[in-house]
Amino acid sequence: MKNCYRIPCPDNFNLGLCLDCGQAFRWTLNENKWQGVAYGKFIEIEQTENELIFHNCTEEDYNHIWKGYFDFDLDYGKIVTSYDDKYLSSAVTEYNGIRILRQEPWEALCSFIISQNNNIPRIKGIIERLCDSFGDGEVGKKTFPSAETLSKLTVEDLAPLRAGFRAKYIIDAAQKVANNEVDFEKIENSPIEFGREELQKIKGVGAKVAECTLLYGFHKLEAFPVDVWVKRIMAEMYPNGLPECTKGTEGIAQQYLFHWRRMQDR
């Protein structure tokens, strides 16, 4: 029998919004359960009215992986209620429960390299083929391949992924991370400006991919990725910049505004 771990539904948390708002690409909804792989673990998670249920999960797994992955130690209620701004208030009210996932830095970097000039279904397809081709474990539940594994490959080895021009950037990123030319530990422990410079040593990594990696992989909540949607938001709503109430949590504000604005056009 599979292990199952249950907790009361956390405040300010919506599982579906967290996993399907454009910050992670390895989650799929199967009936009422979200299935995915993170930190080398395959899991199924469902949210009921009163509970969050982690299938194929022990208490130790929850405490060491998923509690941190969903950022449950951070008081998002306090953060979002401090957003004294009409647009942010609308976004938070309509899509309450988004949190910034604490993803593995290498997976976040590689995923957002793949995301360049791409759409979400295609991003997910490339990442699925990457994991099935070079990850460990069962097909469909494989781990994200490490930088060390990918650093030994060539662009030609990645041809089956159909990643296009991004293949050469994946290889360059893997090599620079594997040989510590891009120092993840120093990025983790340094002010954000260091990480912005360090990550852009990688071919094909510009400001947007660097900011995404810093926000979703290193939990630098002041990171502020700007894509076409965020450019529209800033032009339409914040021509003079984000309001002061977002200082230090610009990344959380961005995720709410991004999802809210994107859904308006559907």
C-alpha positions in Angstrom: 0.0 0.0 0.0 1.3 3.4 -0.9 2.2 5.8 1.9 -0.2 8.7 2.3 0.5 11.9 4.3 -2.3 14.4 5.1 -2.2 17.9 6.4 -5.0 20.5 7.0 -5.3 22.8 4.0 -2.8 25.6 4.6 -4.1 29.2 4.5 -3.5 31.1 1.3 -2.8 28.0 -0.8 -4.4 26.7 -4.0 -2.6 23.6 -5.3 -3.8 24.0 -8.9 -2.9 27.6 -9.1 0.6 27.0 -7.7 1.3 24.1 -10.2 -0.3 25.6 -13.3 0.5 29.3 -13.3 3.6 29.1 -15.5 6.4 28.6 -12.9 6.8 24.8 -13.2 6.5 22.4 -16.1 6.5 18.8 -14.8 3.0 18.7 -13.2 -0.1 17.2 -14.8 -3.7 16.9 -13.5 -5.0 13.3 -13.5 -8.6 13.3 -12.3 -8.3 15.1 -9.0 -4.6 14.5 -8.4 -1.7 16.5 -9.5 1.2 14.2 -10.5 4.8 15.3 -10.8 8.5 14.8 -10.0 10.6 17.1 -7.9 13.8 16.5 -6.0 14.0 13.0 -7.4 10.6 12.0 -6.0 7.4 11.1 -8.0 4.3 12.2 -6.1 0.5 12.6 -6.5 -1.1 15.4 -4.5 -4.8 16.4 -4.1 -6.5 19.2 -2.4 -9.9 18.7 -0.8 -12.0 21.3 1.0 -10.2 20.5 4.3 -7.1 18.6 3.5 -4.0 18.4 1.4 -3.2 14.8 0.7 0.3 13.6 -0.4 0.1 10.2 -2.0 3.3 8.1 -2.2 4.8 10.3 0.6 6.0 9.7 4.1 6.1 12.2 6.9 9.9 12.5 6.4 9.4 13.2 2.7 6.9 15.9 3.5 9.1 17.6 6.0 12.3 17.3 4.0 10.9 18.0 0.5 7.3 19.2 0.1 6.9 21.5 3.0 9.8 23.5 1.6 8.8 23.1 -2.1 5.5 24.7 -1.4 7.0 27.4 0.9 4.7 26.6 3.7 6.9 28.4 6.3 6.4 31.8 4.7 3.3 33.8 5.7 1.8 34.6 2.3 -1.3 36.0 3.9 0.7 38.7 5.6 2.4 39.5 2.3 -0.6 39.7 0.0 -2.7 41.7 2.5 0.1 44.3 2.5 -0.5 44.8 -1.3 -2.4 48.1 -1.0 -2.9 48.6 -4.7 -6.1 48.1 -6.8 -4.7 45.9 -9.5 -2.8 43.6 -7.1 -5.8 43.5 -4.8 -7.9 42.3 -7.7 -5.3 39.7 -8.7 -5.0 38.4 -5.2 -8.8 38.3 -4.7 -9.4 36.5 -7.9 -6.5 34.0 -7.8 -5.8 33.7 -4.1 -3.5 30.9 -3.2 -0.5 31.3 -5.5 2.9 30.6 -3.9 6.4 30.7 -5.3 7.6 27.1 -5.6 11.1 26.3 -4.3 12.4 24.4 -7.2 15.8 22.9 -7.7 18.1 25.6 -9.2 19.4 23.5 -12.0 15.9 22.3 -13.1 14.7 25.9 -13.0 17.6 27.2 -15.1 17.3 24.5 -17.7 13.5 24.8 -17.8 13.5 28.5 -18.4 16.2 28.2 -21.1 13.8 25.8 -22.8 10.9 28.3 -22.3 12.5 31.0 -24.5 10.2 31.9 -27.4 8.1 28.9 -26.6 4.6 28.0 -25.4 3.7 25.9 -22.4 2.6 22.7 -24.1 5.8 22.6 -26.1 8.0 23.5 -23.1 6.4 20.6 -21.2 7.0 18.2 -24.2 10.7 19.1 -24.5 11.2 18.7 -20.7 9.4 15.4 -20.7 11.6 14.1 -23.5 14.7 15.4 -21.7 13.8 13.5 -18.5 12.7 10.3 -20.3 15.9 10.3 -22.3 18.5 11.2 -19.7 16.9 11.0 -16.2 16.8 8.1 -13.8 13.9 5.9 -12.8 10.7 4.7 -14.5 9.5 6.2 -17.8 7.0 8.9 -16.9 8.5 9.3 -13.4 12.1 10.0 -14.2 14.2 12.5 -12.4 15.4 15.7 -14.0 18.8 14.9 -15.5 21.7 16.6 -13.6 24.0 19.2 -15.0 26.8 16.6 -14.8 24.9 14.1 -16.9 24.0 16.7 -19.6 27.5 18.2 -19.6 28.9 15.0 -21.2 26.5 15.2 -24.1 26.6 17.1 -27.4 24.0 19.2 -29.2 23.5 16.2 -31.5 22.6 14.0 -28.6 19.8 16.4 -27.8 18.3 16.2 -31.3 15.4 13.9 -30.3 14.2 16.5 -27.8 13.3 18.8 -30.7 14.5 21.8 -28.7 15.9 23.7 -31.6 18.4 26.5 -31.0 17.9 25.9 -27.2 20.0 22.7 -27.3 23.3 24.5 -27.5 22.3 26.7 -24.6 21.3 23.6 -22.5 24.8 22.1 -23.1 26.6 25.3 -22.3 24.6 25.7 -19.1 25.2 22.1 -18.1 29.0 22.4 -18.7 29.3 25.8 -16.8 27.3 24.5 -13.8 29.0 21.1 -13.7 32.5 22.6 -13.7 31.4 25.3 -11.2 32.1 28.2 -13.6 28.6 29.3 -12.6 28.6 28.9 -8.8 25.2 28.0 -7.5 26.3 28.0 -3.9 27.6 31.6 -4.2 24.4 32.7 -6.0 22.4 31.2 -3.1 24.4 33.1 -0.5 25.0 36.4 -2.3 22.9 39.4 -3.0 20.7 39.1 -6.1 23.0 41.3 -8.3 25.7 38.6 -8.1 23.3 36.0 -9.4 22.1 38.2 -12.2 25.7 38.5 -13.5 26.7 35.0 -12.8 23.8 33.3 -14.6 24.3 35.5 -17.7 27.7 34.0 -18.2 25.7 31.2 -19.9 25.1 31.4 -23.6 21.5 32.3 -24.3 20.7 33.4 -20.8 19.5 36.9 -20.7 17.8 39.0 -18.0 14.5 37.2 -18.2 15.9 33.6 -17.8 18.2 34.8 -15.1 15.3 36.4 -13.1 13.2 33.3 -13.5 16.0 31.1 -12.2 16.6 33.4 -9.3 13.0 33.5 -8.4 11.9 29.9 -8.9 15.2 28.2 -8.3 16.9 30.3 -5.6 13.8 31.8 -4.0 15.1 35.4 -4.4 11.6 36.9 -4.0 12.8 40.3 -5.2 13.5 38.9 -8.6 11.2 40.2 -11.3 11.0 38.3 -14.5 9.7 40.4 -17.4 8.1 38.7 -20.4 5.5 39.9 -22.9 2.7 39.7 -20.4 4.6 41.6 -17.7 5.6 44.2 -20.3 1.9 44.8 -21.0 1.2 44.9 -17.3 3.9 47.5 -16.6 2.8 49.6 -19.6 -0.9 49.5 -18.9 -0.9 49.6 -15.1 2.5 50.6 -13.7 4.3 53.0 -16.1 6.2 54.4 -13.1 7.1 51.0 -11.7 5.6 48.7 -9.1 4.1 50.2 -6.0 6.2 50.5 -2.9 4.1 47.8 -1.1 5.8 45.1 -3.2 9.3 46.0 -2.1 11.2 42.8 -1.4 8.4 40.5 -2.8 8.3 41.8 -6.4 8.4 38.2 -7.6 5.3 37.2 -5.7 3.5 40.3 -7.0 4.7 39.5 -10.5 3.3 35.9 -10.4 -0.2 37.2 -9.3 -0.2 39.9 -11.9 1.1 37.6 -14.7 -1.6 35.0 -14.1 -4.4 37.5 -13.6 -3.5 39.4 -16.8 -3.0 36.3 -18.9 -6.3 34.8 -17.8 -8.1 38.1 -18.7 -7.3 37.5 -22.4 -8.5 33.9 -22.5 
